[in-house]
Amino acid sequence: MTRITDLRSVWPHEANDFTKWLAQEENLNLLSEAIEIELELEERESSVGNFSVDIFAKESGTNRRVIIENQLEDTNHDHLGKLITYASGKGAEVIVWIVKRARDEHRQAIEWLNQHTDSNIGFFLLEIELWQIGESEKAPRFNIVEKPNDWTKTLKTMEGMSNTDLLKLDFWTGFNDAMSNNSDFNHHFRKRKASPQHWYDLSIGSSAYHIGLTINTQKQNIGAEIYINDAKDIFEQFKEHKDDIATMLNSEVEWREAKKACRIFITTAINPKKRDAWSKAYDWMLEKAIIFKDVAAKYGK
């Protein structure tokens, strides 16, 4: 398997080649799978005043407006400004930025936008790769660098939420309060929006992996982990120090390896259904998240 690093050898021109390619139904479906939003093309090179956004689309079933801006190079301020201008001009609720490589300052900007906009607005930052096996056709792959922490495809309000979803939302809302009251923790992590999900992600400055906190109402436990998106070499590098990592965490560590993603995972028997146990759960999560950050700094890359 060979990675094609020169994207312009396949798509010489962003508008005439890459955007035209992405607008095709089968390729837009690949993007839909990556961001878990079913997209329908509205218009390519869609007018926004005197400018034009690469792709204007809508989400199937909800008609939420989606803009997609493509950049076959490293992110820059110019395209970030265009992204916001086009989103405003189109009244977009989903904003997608596809790039060759995301600079850290622009990843942080997208993360900041997701933290400071309401729950109806979502920013996605993706890197695109090209791979080829032998003489086969070149295969694209979208890697999510940043996405809204509280994103769901159809849920916009609390109306219709199950009791379990309401509990999850309340749990993470309380966790955010616990974060705000812990000055040491705030030196390490940024607070994200609470959401009715079983996980809460914390960025540690790498697009390859992040720290995840989880609750499991069925198994009646909570967890903390390093979640590695798609980098088996990094997972193996951590694994070389598994005994030291277990010592740092003072816990039995599970090393879970799937087809793409890998997890370095610990749990403790605190039942998230019991609200009187939430304070204890928050203390455990805050402590283990900081230790996992230390693990990443010591053994990651």
C-alpha angles and dihedrals in degrees: 000000000000128000116222104220097178101073092178090063085072100028107028094178126037098215101033097039117015099035090044089051094047092049091063111104098241092050095044085053089059089056090046090056092049096053095030093235121118105231130203119194115240103169142342117224089010116194121253105176107294091345136062134222116226096237131006114194142157133224113251113248097011103047091221108167116248129191123193122197119190129206121175092199140049116311117267139184092254094062092042089056091047090050093057093042092052093044090054094045094050097038087235123186095187119048120188125189116189116192143162093238131001115223113221094241091055092045087055091048092054090046089051092050090052091051095049103041125078124266093264093065122072131182121200125191115192135177118213122215132187122214133182133191111206110305095338123123116283111262122211123216128193117212118194112227098172133008136161110284092216098043122144125164100232109007113100103148138022090257110117095011117146122240089253092054091048089052091051091050091049091047095054092042087057090046090056089053089051089051091051090053094050109077093183092055092049089060089062107036144027121233117246131200117282114243140177094259134112093239140057118196126213121196120225098182100271130105089203097064144359140186117264129195118200143188124203115196093183097051089034096228141107128225147195128202152160105244114203112199103206113330115110092176091062091047091052090047090056090045092059085070098041095130093050091047092051089052093050091050094040087220144097106268126214117211107204120186122186131174091281114352124061130196135201098202141183131177139188131200101253113133110226090200089070107078093195087064095055095092090056090046092052092050091051093048094047091050097046094045091058091047091050088052088053089049091052092048092049102040107016130082 
